[in-house]
Amino acid sequence: MMRYDSPVARELVAAALADLAQRYGGEGDETPVAACEFEPPAGAFLIAYLDGAPVGCAGWRTHGNTGHVAELKRMYVSPAARGRGVARRVLAGIEESARKHGRSRLILECGARQPEAIALYRASGYERIPDFGYYREEPEVISFGRSL
């Protein structure tokens, strides 16, 4: 686990946003996000390393006020590390962390121009849910959820 505003996390988040900007334009993801949202027990931010180098990240933050739902944010794996199971391990780590902190459901927003992410979420047991977040009115948004 690492702070969302750490230098390593900031570098990976910048890469994630650049990837989204390339796919969708704009800033990549304009959802309001604050570093404090990813601090336990309200959230967490994980970094994946491969051969000693940071290659991926993801975080979860509390969603709503029941204390049972976590929202996945900033899931990213660098292009050089893709296809090596990093995303599956990061997602499993996020689920474990959220569960450990009392969350029983994980939700996320994704977009139609992210076929590899959609495939990962579906293969991991996520199902379509009503759109809920910052992009809920956008035609390309695809929201997923899963009980933990």
C-alpha positions in Angstrom: 0.0 0.0 0.0 1.2 3.5 -0.8 -0.2 7.0 -0.4 -2.1 8.3 -3.4 0.0 11.5 -3.4 3.4 9.7 -3.2 5.8 10.3 -6.1 5.4 6.7 -7.4 1.7 6.8 -7.3 1.5 10.3 -8.9 3.7 9.0 -11.8 1.4 6.0 -12.4 -1.8 8.0 -12.0 -0.4 10.5 -14.6 0.3 7.6 -17.0 -3.3 6.2 -16.3 -4.8 9.6 -17.1 -2.7 10.0 -20.2 -3.9 6.6 -21.4 -7.5 7.6 -20.8 -6.9 11.0 -22.5 -5.6 9.2 -25.6 -8.7 7.0 -25.7 -11.3 9.6 -24.9 -9.7 13.1 -25.1 -9.7 15.8 -22.5 -8.0 15.2 -19.2 -8.6 11.5 -19.3 -10.8 11.3 -16.1 -12.1 14.5 -14.6 -13.8 12.7 -11.6 -13.0 14.6 -8.5 -10.5 12.6 -6.5 -8.7 13.6 -3.3 -5.6 11.8 -1.9 -7.2 11.5 1.6 -10.0 9.3 0.1 -7.5 6.5 -0.4 -6.3 6.4 3.2 -7.4 3.5 5.5 -9.9 2.8 6.7 -11.9 4.9 4.1 -9.8 3.6 1.2 -6.4 2.4 0.0 -4.0 2.7 -2.9 -1.9 -0.2 -4.2 1.2 -0.2 -6.4 2.2 -3.3 -8.4 5.9 -4.0 -9.0 7.5 -6.2 -11.6 11.2 -6.8 -11.4 11.5 -4.0 -8.9 9.9 -1.4 -11.0 6.4 0.1 -10.4 4.2 -1.1 -13.3 0.6 -0.7 -12.1 -1.8 0.8 -9.6 -5.3 1.0 -8.4 -7.2 2.4 -5.4 -10.5 2.1 -3.7 -12.4 4.7 -1.8 -15.6 4.5 0.1 -18.8 5.1 -1.9 -22.0 6.4 -0.4 -22.6 6.5 3.3 -23.5 2.9 4.2 -19.8 2.0 4.8 -20.3 -1.2 2.8 -19.5 -0.1 -0.8 -16.0 0.7 -2.3 -15.4 2.3 -5.6 -12.4 1.3 -7.7 -10.4 4.2 -9.1 -7.2 4.6 -11.1 -6.7 1.0 -12.2 -3.8 1.0 -14.5 -1.0 -1.3 -15.8 1.8 0.1 -17.9 1.9 -1.2 -21.5 5.2 -3.1 -21.1 3.7 -5.1 -18.2 0.3 -5.9 -19.8 -0.5 -9.6 -20.5 1.4 -10.8 -17.5 -1.4 -11.1 -14.9 -0.6 -7.8 -13.1 -4.1 -6.4 -13.5 -5.7 -9.5 -12.1 -3.3 -9.4 -9.1 -3.9 -5.7 -8.5 -7.7 -6.2 -8.7 -7.5 -9.1 -6.2 -5.4 -6.9 -3.9 -8.0 -4.1 -4.1 -10.8 -6.6 -3.4 -9.0 -8.0 -0.4 -8.2 -4.6 1.0 -11.7 -3.4 0.7 -13.1 -6.6 2.3 -10.6 -6.2 5.1 -11.9 -2.7 5.8 -15.6 -3.9 6.0 -16.7 -3.3 2.4 -19.0 -6.0 0.9 -19.3 -4.6 -2.6 -17.0 -3.0 -5.2 -18.2 -0.8 -8.0 -16.5 1.0 -10.8 -16.9 3.1 -13.9 -15.3 2.1 -17.2 -15.6 3.1 -20.8 -16.5 1.5 -24.0 -13.0 2.2 -25.4 -11.3 0.0 -22.8 -12.0 -3.5 -24.1 -9.2 -5.1 -22.1 -10.6 -3.6 -18.9 -14.1 -4.7 -19.7 -12.8 -8.2 -20.4 -10.9 -8.3 -17.1 -13.9 -7.2 -15.0 -16.3 -9.6 -16.7 -13.8 -12.5 -16.3 -13.5 -11.5 -12.6 -17.2 -11.8 -11.9 -18.3 -8.2 -12.3 -21.7 -7.5 -13.7 -23.3 -4.4 -15.3 -24.9 -2.1 -12.8 -26.8 1.2 -13.3 -24.4 4.0 -14.1 -23.6 6.0 -10.9 -20.6 8.3 -11.0 -19.2 11.4 -12.5 -19.7 10.0 -16.1 -23.2 8.4 -15.5 -24.8 10.6 -18.2 -22.1 9.8 -20.8 -23.1 7.4 -23.6 -19.8 5.4 -23.5 -19.8 4.8 -19.7 -20.1 1.2 -18.5 -20.5 0.6 -14.8 -19.8 -2.7 -13.1 -20.2 -4.1 -9.6 -19.5 -7.2 -7.6 -20.2 -8.5 -4.2 -17.0 -9.2 -2.2 
